[in-house]
Amino acid sequence: MFAGDVLFWVVVCVILGAAVAWVPLAREAEHRQRLRSGGRTAKATVSGLDSDSLCASYWAKLQYHNDGRFVTTLVPINGAQHQRLRVGTDVQVTYLPGQPNSARLAEL
């Protein structure tokens, strides 16, 4: 009976783990789709780079003008972009109108 209980909890943990991992991925995919269909582009400058070595997550701090306002925002980037980008580099960003913090690096 003990082996059956362990197997049950292993299956439950695997299913819950997959669900927890899927939600942020689905949300990011939906956000990128909205950017592709209705986003605006702007030239931004990298003003900082950061990473979380524990989770292998990377961010770029970008500054750009949005409808006359100066915006500073953090955008997620991948490891290759983190190695390639430098502070002061100009990049293209796509953002949703009225939501300047929705910016992501334009598809390269």
Number of C-alpha atoms within 10 A of each C-alpha: 5 7 7 9 9 11 11 11 11 12 11 11 12 11 11 12 11 10 11 11 10 11 11 11 11 11 11 11 12 12 16 19 12 13 21 15 9 11 20 16 17 17 16 22 20 20 17 16 18 14 16 9 8 6 7 9 14 20 19 25 17 27 20 22 13 18 10 7 9 10 14 18 17 20 17 17 18 13 13 9 14 17 10 8 16 15 13 12 13 16 17 16 23 22 24 19 16 9 10 20 15 18 27 24 20 18 9 5
